[in-house]
Amino acid sequence: PDYARDKVFQKFYSLARPGSGKRSTGLGLAFVQEIAQQHGGKAMLENAAEGGALATLVLPVARQPG
C-alpha cells in the first residue's frame, strides 16, 4: 500500500501477507537498501501497474583500468 512504501526499508517493519496474515522479520529490504548504499547504489519499490510491487536495485558499474 502507498502508506507503507517509505517504511518498507526500515528495519523490523513488516506488513501482514495477504491470505495468511503472517509477517516476516522485516529485515530483508533493510539489508538490501543498506548494501546497495554501501556500494553507491539504491533500492526502490513502487506499485506495479498490473498489481503487486516492482522492486528495483541500481548498482554502479565498476570501470576497468586501462
Secondary structure, DSSP 4 states (H G I P E B T S, - for coil): -GGGTTTTTSTT--PPPTTT-----S-HHHHHHHHHHHTT-EEEEEE-TTSSEEEEEE-PPPPPP-
